[in-house]
Amino acid sequence: MRKKNLRLTEIQLLIVPALLPVVGMLMVILVPRQQVNWDAKDLWMTFVFFGLIIAAHLTLTFTMPRSDQMILPIVSALTAFGLIMSQRLESVRTGNIASRQVLWITLSYFVFIGVVVGLRNVMLLKRYKYTFLVFGLGLTAAAAVFGSEVNGARLWFNLGFFSFQPGELLKVCLVIFLAAYLDDKRDLLQAPFKILGIPFPPLPYLLPMVAMWAISMGLLFFQKDLGPAQLFFGVFLIMLYVASGRVWYVLAGLVAFGGAAVVAYQEFAHVQTRIVAWTNPWPNGQGQAYQIVQALFGFAQGGVFGKGLGYGSPNSIPEVQTDYVFAAIGEEMGLAGTLGLVALYVLLIYRCFHIALQARNGFYQFLAIGFASLLGLQTFIIIGGVTKLIPLTGMTLPFISYGGSSLLINFAIIGILCRISADSEQT
């Protein structure tokens, strides 16, 4: 193999994600015991994770040596944090969440490898854009009717041995459809006509896209799942702006979003509860705003460098392994740890936009921008909610929160991005 195909930058950057779980797991294991007493079976999860990293690296080396060399190390570092926190939180949560998370991580890396190896032509996604959209909408509609209701939202298919959230798949299907449609109609969207001096795009070309988006939003509202609705709306506006370059479209969308937010506040009791908890959580610190108050206390106790891994009190937050894992990290790793995670997410989004800039055709560009927007907005929404910057909506922190649906879909997204970067480098 030629030296330039060895992906030396990637293998060097993977050293930290490979060692991170070892150090973190040892701390999590040794702190409760208060003595240096461990054996190899305590670290079996780290061995599995190390093998997955090597397998992913070798797959990229032999199949796509010219693809982006920073994506996999960044994602692996974030996933390593998630693995450590799952092990840490297992002591305060029932259900063997660490072992289950290792299983989901393993499946996710295999999904990544499957996308890298199996998706030889990304343009096939464009060819079947309506198929993906109908499939995603169908699953989401089925969940809205037949799914299980959790915390006021009907989101999940409970299959006994695991639960699946179709909304995670819908977000990928929607991005694929929007990327394909905007690539086909870009020129038309950039040539508006005016009514009373206000620019409008040709309505026959805009309406199909808006209709598909509106159906998706309607299903999410019917499910009372307002977090993904907020996410999809942001992605839609970003992609529409990139395609048209019209700021007016974004302003009109924000006005529509404000109206939808008012309707949601009036119609859904759990939205009212979250708004009250956001604006003034302290009077209800032992009731409806208990989680956000405990999260803020955790951040305050963590300070700059944290109380130390294993020395915090994450058990005070009911949903700490999913919605509030960032608060647990803030308590035990402090401001330094949370800023480190934010920096990793910023680097990940930067690399996604870099891939978009280097893409060889419009569909690749829109697809990479859509996925970058998905990951970036989802990260902002959950971190902003936990820190009380914005109202909290039930979503997972990408690659870190406990759960399988989000992890599987996010790794599929990363696989597609790697394929786009490889195709772009070969031209």
Buried (B, 14 or more C-beta within 10 A) or exposed (E): EEEEEEBEEBBEBBEEBBEBBBEBBBBBBBBEEEEEEEEEEBBEBBEBBBEBBEBBBEBBBEBBBBBBBBBBBBBBBBBBBBBBBBBBBBEBBEEEBBEBBBBBBBBBBBBBBBBBBEBEEBEEBBEBBEEBBBBBBBBBBEBBEEBEEEEBBBBBBEEEEEBBBBBBBBBBBBBBBBBBBBBBBBEBBEEBEEEEEEEBBEEEBBEEBEEBBEBBBBBBBEBBBBBBBBBBBBBBBBBBBBBBEBEEBBEBBEEEBEEBBEEBBEEBEBBBBBBBBBEEBEEBBEEBBBBBBBBBBBBEBBEEEBBBBBEBBBEBBEBBBBBBBBBBBBBBBBBEBBEBBBEBBEBBBBBBBBBBEBBEBBBBBBBBBBBBBBBBBBBBBBBBBBBBEBBBBBBBBBBBBBBBBBBBBBBBBBBBBBBBBBBBBEE
